[in-house]
């Protein structure tokens, strides 16, 4: 095709070149050049030219009939913009390849015609969509295609397309793993089989009466719409049940494809419904636009990513959010309990600071140091988790999903926005007291341990590293804030891992397998198997989350050194301990300015930890819950106003008349998803 040919000229020269006579060619070049030419012209001029010279209109109509008459278009309805059988990664690779090197299609199809006539399908689609509809209608009338939706061949293609989609949908919907996702339908007739039978009955009617015209009062139409809605309800219930039963990538892919195909059947069905003469031209145009829309989105990578990741992120955040509400304190008792848990975590972190410093003195390769640091973090984090203590910055990735679930599940009213703002204040003060608990204990514990070692060994182990510790705690001259943000990313990733492992635990029924495992029961007894099952269900997702957090934090400095990059991780609790080591290593000969700078940097690192992990988690949760930007702006506005009126409540557990309302928000949300 001569897409960029200089011979294209204006539309008149193209029409005179190809359509001043009855053109018998099957070449697509005339149509391609005509489309390129009219986009540069005033569309009214095109209409007037055809009106003034009917011969050109007649010859062009004849040419269109020749190139379209024997080309089926069912592929454009059943394949375009529908997920393939491939899983996500193979499908992504396939779409990227198709964008770079378009596939070779069968020449005798409308699909091939569009590929070879329209070099930029999205641009061409926008052009036709922006044309005044009355002018486009007039062109279709001039070319004699304003009523082609009534053509028996066109109707047969539409009915055949619906049947193809129905056969495929029924096959996928009857897979054992898919049916398991919606046990509510076990006692009902399968809506997919009913839909298939009804569509086959409709096809028989059209075969017997090719001129038969479907209308909105037709019994076939009404029944098919009912079955379509039932099929969509099946998919909706299956996705909702993912929080109960878990979901695999394959099932997620199948459900997405089923939903796409069922919706496509409904779109095709609506094209066949003609209630009055005005519907004829409307449906004729709609069919053309639908084919162009489907085709232009066939290899759209963004659509694939959006469809495939939204539900996966939903199920991950659903499982993560189960523990999120436990990190939001409501009463003074809960507030003090959080302080005690964070203080316990701070004690362990203080000891970890000493151990990491000792490991740094051990001679060895970057790999050995990465292993030792990772082991140190993993060991400490798992101890914090299993002993019921709290690592402050680990909470945002949990609480963010709970907050987003509340936003998506409650009714969006002004009163609920105020209640939600109060809920945010409870979350903020919970994070604040957790920060304080970690920091206020990791600092003195690190100081006490290094002093004890100095007394026992007669060596100040922190002396050699003290200058480095203090230098790193200067946010002006060091990259400590950026490194704190990197730690926030790791905290976010660990939250995703927690949700993913939780989903797999539920989907594969691992706790039940452990409890029923004959080897475990016969070797250790049924009581042990039951306790092990319960331990796995409660703790495994959290353990794996902390393991990977520890590994990521432990290997970063070594990987950075290997790559020649000055990167590391900074965590508020560990940096508070390092500040203590820096001061003690200098025998307390540290000026006030350095101490204040160190304290400021520690809390700025904490802010970076919190804001990045919480922000990324909220973005993922918002995406999974499909919360709009308008809602987000409204809630942020209410939070700011609420903070202006009640700043103290964001830091301390002051009783409020909104306490009960905020508690109801979480309860309603918890009930809305049957875990």
Number of C-alpha atoms within 10 A of each C-alpha: 14 13 15 10 10 7 10 19 15 16 21 18 14 21 22 11 12 20 21 16 14 15 16 11 12 12 13 16 16 22 21 20 25 20 17 22 18 17 14 11 13 9 16 11 13 14 16 11 16 19 14 10 11 13 15 22 22 19 20 23 18 17 23 17 14 15 19 15 12 12 15 15 20 22 17 22 27 21 17 20 22 20 22 15 12 14 16 19 10 12 17 18 13 16 18 15 13 15 14 8 9 12 12 9 13 10 11 14 18 22 23 18 21 19 17 17 21 21 16 12 17 14 12 17 17 12 11 14 12 10 11 10 13 9 13 19 17 13 21 18 13 17 20 15 18 20 17 18 24 19 12 17 15 17 23 16 16 24 22 17 22 26 22 19 20 23 16 15 24 19 12 18 21 14 12 9 15 19 17 15 23 20 14 12 14 10 7 8 9 18 21 24 19 17 25 22 16 18 25 16 13 17 20 13 14 18 13 9 11 16 13 13 15 20 16 13 10 11 11 16 20 12 14 21 17 12 20 20 15 17 24 19 15 25 22 14 15 23 24 19 20 26 23 18 21 23 26 16 13 15 18 22 20 24 22 18 21 26 20 17 24 22 16 20 25 16 16 19 19 17 21 24 18 19 13 8 9 9 16 20 19 17 21 20 21 17 19 11 15 17 20 24 18 17 23 21 17 20 23 16 16 11 13 19 13 12 15 19 18 17 22 21 19 25 26 28 34 30 27 27 24 18 16 20 19 14 22 23 23 21 15 13 11 16 20 17 15 24 23 18 20 28 26 21 29 34 24 22 29 30 22 22 27 22 15 18 16 12 17 14 12 11 9 10 10 15 13 15 21 22 15 20 27 23 17 20 25 24 15 19 26 20 16 22 16 12 12 13 23 26 24 30 27 23 25 29 31 30 25 27 32 28 23 24 27 23 22 18 16 16 11 13 9 12 11 18 21 20 24 25 23 26 25 19 26 26 23 19 21 27 27 16 23 29 25 19 26 32 29 18 23 33 25 18 22 28 23 17 16 24 20 13 14 14 11 9 10 10 12 18 20 24 16 13 17 21 16 12 21 23 18 21 30 21 18 12 9 13 16 26 26 18 20 27 23 23 29 31 23 23 31 29 20 25 29 22 22 26 26 23 21 27 27 17 19 19 16 14 14 15 21 16 12 19 19 15 13 14 11 16 16 10 10 11 12 16 11 14 24 18 14 16 18 16 12 17 18 13 16 16 24 24 20 18 25 27 21 20 25 24 20 22 22 24 22 20 20 22 17 13 14 12 10 9 11 14 18 21 23 26 26 27 31 24 31 30 30 30 26 28 34 27 23 22 24 17 13 11 9 14 9 9 9 15 18 13 16 26 17 15 24 29 20 17 28 26 20 26 30 28 18 22 29 25 17 19 26 24 15 24 28 25 18 24 22 13 16 11 10 8 14 12 11 13 20 13 14 18 21 13 14 19 16 10 10 13 13 13 18 21 16 18 20 14 11 10 9 15 16 11 18 21 16 13 20 20 13 13 18 18 9 13 15 10 13
